[in-house]
Amino acid sequence: MNWSGFLLGAVAFLIIGLCHPLVAKLEYYRGKKSWWMLFVPGLLFLVLSFFTGDVISIISGIVAFALFWSTLEIFMQHKRVLKGQAKRNPHRKY
């Protein structure tokens, strides 16, 4: 029985699940200007995916594209905050 597909799916699920609260926290504490804190590591993981073995390469690619999507999600989260659909940090000016 081959477990690699199941394990990679579980890893992808966990990575995506970790990125969602990360985006909310980054926008709450740092604002939309924190986009680079997701994009730069995404680039590093993308480069890493080209130079590693099979499973590590796949996981690095999943992390890279999850971080790229989270970079876009920071801006969408900021719009939700402005609309009142997400929690606003009372200590920051919008």
Helices and strands as residue ranges (DSSP letters): H 4-30, G 32-35, H 36-50, H 54-83
